Amino acid sequence: MSKPKLALYWAASCGGCEIAVLDVEEKILDVAAFFDIVFWPCAMDFKYKDVQAMEDGSIDLCLFNGAIRTSENEAMARLLRRKSKVLVAFGSCATEGCIPGLANLTTKEEILDWVYHRSPSTVNENGVRPQPRFHVPEGELEIPEFYEEVRTLAQVVPVDYFIPGCPPQAPQIVNVLSAIMTGAPLPPPGSVIGAGEKTCCDECGRKREEKRIKRFYRPWEIVPDPNQCLLDQGIICLGPATRSGCGALCVKANMPCRGCYGPPPNVMDQGAKMISALASVIDSQDPEEVQRILDQIPDPAGTLYRFSVPASLLHRKRTQVTA
Amino acid sequence: MNQQQRFEPRIVGFLCNWCSYTGADLAGVSRMKSAPNLRTIRVMCSGRVDPTLVLRAFQLGADGVLVAGCHPGDCHYQEGNYKAMRRVLLLKRVLREFGIDERRLRLEWISASEGEKFARVANEFTEQVRALGPLQLEEAPAAVAEPQLEEVRA
């Protein structure tokens, strides 16, 4: 009997998700024994034309990490969707945009202007910018188009399952792959798998008290008490607005949760929930003092939506000029 | 938009049950005229207005959102209105980062006896949002079920 076919691909991502797959350690041998790996550019030598040559729906499982930033990302998402029976958005970038998605708080023009003209380390006397197509004596060169905004995988093609996390934690990956390899029934399409159903706070062992915040601290400004809730200590911890599943790794290292597992179930917008939570714990009834306390958060959108700008309700910065 | 046609903004107003909604009611029974652009949603407390509701209103086509509650010290639930104030202040900063004019979100204290203030706020805010123009948030991108396939160059 032929083995089920597995594909892994990365679009706009850092490569951490690929390492997370290898973090399953010796279990990777079971994966390699169970599946026939038909496409995994990071680890093995495959070409896009190999995928194009496959029959539609011939890949049983495709783990797709990375957001959709360029036309190449989109074309590969469409190609792999067509070739795969089950397409999984693997990791925070594919699920909700993640760090590449922070670019949605600026515009394509601002990005290109900074990178090719204004950044102090740029030397570009002729003001050259890369063009999608360029003629050279040998013929036409083509590079992918850089899109106006970063999109999640599900904003481009239908997605069957979502595995959150930046990156997904190895034990969760093992859970998901073992379930598939043992033939366990799959949850309904559209489900988040490889994560918990509660918030990060549920996995955090710190002592929580009545929260009364007069001052916010950035993590480097104080050495936090390792046993007390970080938010109680004035450090912005996204635990209350983040899905469980990681085992509260960051808070165990005395660093605040930054929200990479995305919003918990039934939450539409992670940042909005965190705005709500922070507003509840500020200990002041005077608007001016509240404003001063809030000014201690240098970049609220980037902090509260660090991993979820493209998947959020507003999903990107507007460039509309008001009348 | 047609130049002759005046832009009529769509405004969602979250009014607290105990003060601002009663104030709006008073404006009505007192036959005060106020802009019809404000669509009222009665909530039990201004502190119940989750920022998600405000963002969702913008996303679904609101050009402005008003949150109105009891005056400081008057909250039926002691301090829900302070919570609303802190939320709105933080939400305005986030809106700014998303390129949305923070004047589209307004917080007002309107007591049950301030029908006149309700009418004034509704009129003022309508004119302010009219001046800002339509927000026109486009829909979030959605997956195309039957995509036009574009092959990648191998």
Interface residues (C-beta under 8 A of the other chain):
Chain A: K47 Y48 K49 Q52 S71 E72 E74 A75 M76 R78 L79 R81 R82 L105 E142 E149 R151 A154 Q155 V156 V157 P158 V159 V267 M268 D269 G271 A272 K273 I275 S276 L278 A279 S280 I282 S284 Q285 P287 V290 Q291 L294 I297 D299 P300 A301 G302 L304 Y305 S312 L313 L314 H315 R316 K317 R318 T319 Q320 T322 A323
Chain B: D50 P51 T52 V54 L55 R56 F58 Q59 P72 E79 Y82 K83 M85 R86 R87 L89 L90 L91 R93 V94 E97 F98 G99 I100 D101 A131 L132 G133 L135 Q136 L137 A140 P141 A142 A143 V144 A145 P147 L149 E150 E151 V152 R153 A154
